[in-house]
């Protein structure tokens, strides 16, 4: 499970086995034991949230928007 970024207590990553067929480009985020998943295209949006507070989820979404190019590059490098 490649970790792409650690910032503000969040760990952004994706799973190496992302389904068959592979799901569209996205990033997972963990804070402690809580996890959420964000689709990156066409716009950043929450795919699911498992335990993040509204405040933490909003902060994570802003970080995903700020670092979307980094996440897409890491995804493309890993899966190509």
Sine and cosine of phi, psi and omega as CSV:
sin_phi,cos_phi,sin_psi,cos_psi,sin_omega,cos_omega
0.00,0.00,0.99,-0.11,-0.04,-1.00
-0.92,0.40,0.82,-0.57,0.10,-0.99
-1.00,0.01,0.81,-0.58,-0.07,-1.00
-0.99,-0.10,-0.57,0.82,-0.09,-1.00
-0.40,-0.92,0.64,-0.77,0.18,-0.98
-0.84,-0.54,0.83,-0.56,-0.03,-1.00
-0.35,-0.94,0.64,-0.77,0.08,-1.00
0.79,0.61,0.56,0.83,0.01,-1.00
0.99,0.15,0.08,1.00,0.03,-1.00
-0.96,-0.27,0.53,-0.85,0.10,-0.99
-0.85,-0.52,0.87,-0.49,-0.02,-1.00
-0.97,-0.23,0.77,-0.63,-0.13,-0.99
-0.39,-0.92,0.13,-0.99,0.21,-0.98
-0.68,-0.73,0.34,-0.94,0.02,-1.00
-1.00,0.03,0.64,-0.77,0.00,-1.00
-0.91,0.41,-0.50,0.87,0.05,-1.00
-0.97,-0.25,1.00,-0.02,-0.08,-1.00
-0.99,-0.16,0.57,0.82,0.08,-1.00
1.00,-0.08,0.28,-0.96,0.03,-1.00
-0.67,-0.74,0.96,-0.27,0.06,1.00
-0.95,0.32,0.36,-0.93,-0.03,-1.00
-0.89,0.46,0.65,-0.76,0.06,-1.00
-0.93,0.37,0.35,-0.94,0.08,-1.00
-0.86,0.51,0.29,-0.96,-0.08,-1.00
-0.85,0.53,0.76,-0.65,-0.03,-1.00
-0.36,-0.93,0.13,-0.99,0.04,-1.00
-0.67,-0.74,0.60,-0.80,0.10,-1.00
-0.98,-0.17,0.48,-0.88,0.05,-1.00
-0.68,-0.73,0.68,-0.74,0.06,-1.00
-0.83,-0.56,0.59,-0.81,0.18,-0.98
-0.71,-0.70,0.95,-0.30,-0.13,-0.99
0.91,0.42,-0.83,-0.56,0.01,-1.00
-0.99,-0.10,-0.08,1.00,-0.05,-1.00
-1.00,0.04,0.55,-0.83,-0.06,-1.00
-0.61,-0.79,0.56,-0.83,0.12,-0.99
-0.68,-0.73,0.26,-0.97,0.02,-1.00
-0.73,-0.69,0.68,-0.73,0.00,-1.00
-0.84,-0.55,0.76,-0.65,0.21,-0.98
-0.96,0.28,0.59,-0.81,-0.02,-1.00
-0.99,-0.17,-0.38,0.92,-0.05,-1.00
-0.68,-0.73,0.52,-0.85,0.03,1.00
-0.96,0.29,-0.48,0.88,0.11,-0.99
-0.79,-0.61,0.40,-0.92,0.08,-1.00
-0.92,0.40,0.80,-0.60,0.07,-1.00
-0.44,-0.90,0.45,-0.89,-0.04,-1.00
-0.95,0.30,0.79,-0.62,0.11,-0.99
-1.00,0.02,-0.67,0.74,0.12,-0.99
-0.33,-0.94,0.34,-0.94,0.07,-1.00
-0.70,-0.71,0.81,-0.58,0.02,-1.00
-0.85,-0.53,0.97,0.25,0.17,-0.99
0.94,-0.34,-0.26,0.96,0.02,-1.00
-0.93,0.38,0.66,-0.75,0.08,-1.00
-0.92,0.38,0.28,-0.96,0.02,-1.00
-0.84,0.54,-0.66,0.75,0.01,-1.00
-0.90,0.44,-0.72,0.69,0.01,-1.00
-0.91,0.42,-0.64,0.77,0.01,-1.00
-0.90,0.43,-0.67,0.74,0.05,-1.00
-0.89,0.45,-0.67,0.74,0.03,-1.00
-0.90,0.44,-0.70,0.72,0.01,-1.00
-0.88,0.48,-0.67,0.75,0.00,-1.00
-0.89,0.46,-0.66,0.75,0.06,-1.00
-0.89,0.46,-0.65,0.76,0.03,-1.00
-0.91,0.41,-0.63,0.78,0.06,-1.00
-0.88,0.47,-0.71,0.70,0.03,-1.00
-0.87,0.49,-0.68,0.74,-0.02,-1.00
-0.92,0.39,-0.49,0.87,-0.12,-0.99
-0.89,-0.46,0.32,0.95,-0.06,-1.00
-0.84,0.54,-0.67,0.74,0.00,-1.00
-0.88,0.48,-0.65,0.76,0.04,-1.00
-0.88,0.47,-0.72,0.70,-0.02,-1.00
-0.91,0.42,-0.67,0.74,0.02,-1.00
-0.90,0.43,-0.67,0.74,0.03,-1.00
-0.88,0.47,-0.69,0.73,0.01,-1.00
-0.91,0.41,-0.65,0.76,0.04,-1.00
-0.87,0.50,-0.79,0.62,-0.05,-1.00
-0.89,0.46,-0.63,0.77,0.03,-1.00
-0.91,0.41,-0.69,0.73,-0.06,-1.00
-0.94,0.34,-0.64,0.77,-0.13,-0.99
-0.99,-0.12,0.02,1.00,0.03,-1.00
-0.98,-0.18,0.00,0.00,0.00,0.00
